[in-house]
């Protein structure tokens, strides 16, 4: 058989592989936004306080953030097909557990399992795709298609979540993953080919464990502090444990030959500044979107279905603008685009902090869109800046760290902004006033970060930016592909 015939014969298999990997990532991204639409119904049916809703979101994001870097290495060492299908199976079973959860504890347990599955599924799917397209130009096109098609899940989440929750209740948003997972398992077992990297580094088990426990202890203190009292022994103990665990993590990473987080990368100013800004992006974006549906339902009296539709401007703006962010950075430089995006997002959040129960939707939707456009302009260029700061061999790692820092920021955003709302309410303020305080806090921090990047993000020429492979960090999807 000639090379051309072999290539032609491989196209159907590659088309199936592209479909399977896209659908897997679609399922993960759908879960990112579909849950937000169902939070009010969860609160009503499970009789939850705000802290319970925070744990439903943060339990998932925390595991994704802390296991993301290890997921790509795990796939390389033990087989990308095996890890991908295992991730799909865990995510699917966890979704069923979530849908059947009779209490908050069971729901959080299911969300933890979902996070573990997503942390395996996402990098393995991208690694499979990269291995199937060894020619750089074909790989770039395939990854672009993968990112675009799977990214539809972000925009579809609020709508699908609103429809399913309104018709069947919140368990339906998790059951929607069951048929997708079954199809992926059947198609993957039949059509995916195994691939691995025998030279993959060893797993950093101590670093992974310390990072999960450290950030988890910090999130616990921030989420539970408002309810239990900031000076209670349990909360003070959780903050103390977080400091000790994270200090131990730094010490362990400094001594390991192959750490999950090479600390020497942070000696580069561009890498440090870009990842610091990415934490704030995750903080403000994750923390504010957590409250979008709750604002429309509890403050403005919308139905769950209508609230899901009303949150769309932010998500659609991100989906539409994100593909152009890298091009703008290539033309104008990282600093200009990132600073402008942060300033735009910060102003949009401040504007959201001034809306009230009687504010018409015509005066609300554009504020959501401004927030979405602003953050869309920041994420891809910030990842590109982090990648440019390191060697070519470390590009995949830098991209993964950028995604991880955004996820960590999201964990902290949900925790801190939730604490702001609870703090206002404990002082006698209404939920509406608490939300205003959360949006204003997120906006002020985002604007301060715009000043920070304007002053400290290294000036880059368009030629330098164009030389850097700018990647999107809309999801935890870029960890594995660039390390192949």
DASUL-V730286 format. One line per field, one symbol per residue. ss: DSSP state (@ for helix, = for strand, . for the rest). phi: phi as a letter, one per 30 degrees, with the letter a starting at -180 (. if undefined). Layout:
ss = ???
phi = ???
//
This chain:
ss = ..@@@@@@@@@@@@@@@@@@@@@@@@@@@@@@@@@@@@@@@@@@@@...@@@@@@@@@@@@@@@@@@@@@@@@@@@@@.@@@@@@@@@@@@@@@@@@@@@...@@@@@@@@@@@@@@@@@@@@@@@@@@@@@...@@@@@@@@@@@@@@@.@@@@@@@@@@@@@@@@@...@@@@@@@@@@@@@@@@@@@@.............@@@@@@@@@@@@@@@@@@@@@@@@....@@@@@@@@@@@@@@@@@@@@@@@.......@@@@@.@@@@@@@@@@@@@@@@@@@@@..@@@@@@@@....@@@@@@@.@@@@@@@@@@@@@@@@@@@@@.@@@@@@@@@@@@@@@@@@@........@@@.@@@@@@@@@@@@@@@@@@@@@@@@...@@@@@@@@@@@@@@@@@@@@@@@@@@@@@@@@@@@....@@@@@@@@@@@@@@@@@@@@@@@@@@.....@@@@@@.............@@@.
phi = .ddddddddddedddddddddddddedddeddcddedceedddddchcdeddddddddddddddddcddddddedddcjdddddddddddddddddeddcddadedddddddddddddddddddddddddddbddedddddddddeddddddedddeddddddddddbjdeddcddddddddddddddddcdcdaacdcddddcddddddddddddddddddddeddcjdcdedddddddddddddddddddddcddbddbdddddddedddddddddedededdddddeceddddddcciddddddedddeeddddddddedcdddddddcjddddddddddddddddddddcdbdcddddcceddddddddddddcdddddddddddcdddcddddddddddddddededdddddddddddddddjdddddddedddddddddddddddeddccdedbdedddddcddbdcdbdccdcddcd
//
